[in-house]
Amino acid sequence: MLSCPSKLRLLHCKLLWSSSSSSLSKYPNPFFFFLSSFSSQPPLPPEPCTKIETSVSTICNLVNESYTSYQSDLTTIMPKYLNLQIEPSHLTPEQAITVIASLINNSGPMVALSFFYWAIIIPQYRHFMRFYITTASSFIQSGYPEKTHEVLRHMVANFYEIGKLDYAINMVFEIHNLGLPPNVHTLNCVLRFIVESGLMELAENVFVEMSDRGVSPNACTYRTMIIGHCRGGSGVLVVEKWVNEMMEKGFLLDGVTCTAVIDLFCKKGSVGKVFGVFEKMCEMGSPPNVINYCALVSQLCKQGSIKQAFEVLEEMVKRGWKPNIYAHTALIDGLCKKGWTDKAYKLFLKLVRSEKYKPNVHTYTAMISGYCKEKKLDKAEMLLRRMQEQELAPNTNTYTTLIDGHAKVGNFVRVNELMEQMVEEGCNPNIYTYNSLVNGLCKRGDLQEAYRMLEIGFERGLRADHITYTILISEHCRRSDTKKAMEVFSKMITAGCCPDIHTYTSLIGAFCRQKDMKEGERFLKEALNQGLVPTKQTYTSLICGYCRDGNSSLALEIFQNMSKKGSTADSLTYGALISGLCKESKLKEARILYDSMIDKGFSPCEVTRLTVAYEYCMLEDSVTAMAVLDKLDTKSWIRTGTTLVRKLCCEGKVEMAAEFYHKLLDKDRNADPVIYAAFKTACYESNKYSVASGISARISKDF
């Protein structure tokens, strides 16, 4: 990864490249002035002239002998990796520079390149910039521009690996300015490493400059740009523009590039554009292949679009391609994640009966995972046994899936057996295995044992990841131990693990439950500054906190901002805010939200519907209270109505209770006799005998 100053220097490369170019013929040595100012490599003390000449002559002879000997065994026009009997420490950098220049002049470019390849394997020359400059200079002066470009490409690659890509790129541009004709292969090399560094703005500039300098981008150029934008998460329109331009130039998408495009389009919700790309590929006479289709099926399954994935599978078969085991495994995994394990198992059995495509370890693991999610652990264990009968060795992921399933139901006897079994079979538990174990122990309430198991994992060389820390933080927050949660959070930051939105949500929820809204707000701000997107659980925690704090106005403001931030409220969110508004006697706002949630298909919980109806009853507005309940289904109305009658009786509001009791009898002639007894008692205590008689007469009449 490049440092910020390095990125800034790279962003100025376009200006450096565009500076006035000069002809090489103007300078006796075109690199003399540049070498004198190249401060990153201090000048070396000169050696006595006779010693250098003798050493250089000897080395040149050895190079020529080695090269000739190699050529006698295998004639080729490619440079050779020499087997020189020279101790690298005895050859100074200055001598290496002199040797390369001498070989170019006296032995030819291929011999010189062979020595160049031998030298750049050795660390003391591999990152010695003057060695590359001298080699390039000598090749240019001798009229070998292609060999110069070969040197430059190695220079860029080798300096990229030590984080000094900017130095190498500046040198490439400087040499171009001095008259070396730009070469598409060298510029593609530069582009590739710029893209690897994530500097897509600079990559765009270099691409434009290529055309300005008369260098026509080839298929490799476009592939580099497309993959760079896909990896960088660029917008669909940006990537689509590059794909269209590439195809208009007559270049075909290769498998890697096409897969990258498919992944991005599917993740961005633009599956339709993938079919557009497929159509253009067909028009160009190179229709999508089995890899392209399988990549699309896999991505659709990951996005949960199972129906569409099967449609692609059908299209794939119509075009003559047979889905491979990877496509089937993706479908099984997708079905299981949707909770459709029965359908997944039917597909799994088809593979078992198939002669060509048999389930592999990943297929079994996907099916086992589906059963574990549904807590059908007997079926998951059955698949493990069948897998072993088929002589397929379960991997760490298989065991981790089973351990996670058993840990979630508290079956730690089987968890320990699986841990021992996987170690015996050579599958080392990884941090994901321990995360599953720790999570299960935390759910059981055994936090001390969770820490003990983690220590065992650390002794085996494992390092906690952000999931490990989040599990522990969440458990401490659940116990309202924010002090300990903050200690773990600090360790997480110190260890270099980045908290995700779930980590922050746990902390925000804990502080909000303690009415420490200042800390809750601080963590929300921190999460937003890191580019994290709050979930509905994050917002619901804040809304609950503000409502507990008696600040329903801020809670309502957060609720209104949720949709703007791409988060959809659920019934819990609505319920928390409605309860908060009712507590502050803001019934108008509460009623609007209540009606809105029902209109959107959310079913209010009993607490929510009872709270709203009861508040209206306290205002002697039984008509509105009745209207609130009338939006419920019969079963919900009966439950809420029964509870409301009891509460009204406790408040001594027997006349109003009678209104709801009559409605209750309309919906259920066999109303709870306990409620009837409580109603009669309240009437007698309030001397409302006539009200009690009215209900008694109604019940007698109905029966």
Beta strands, then each sheet from edge to edge (+ up, - down):
end
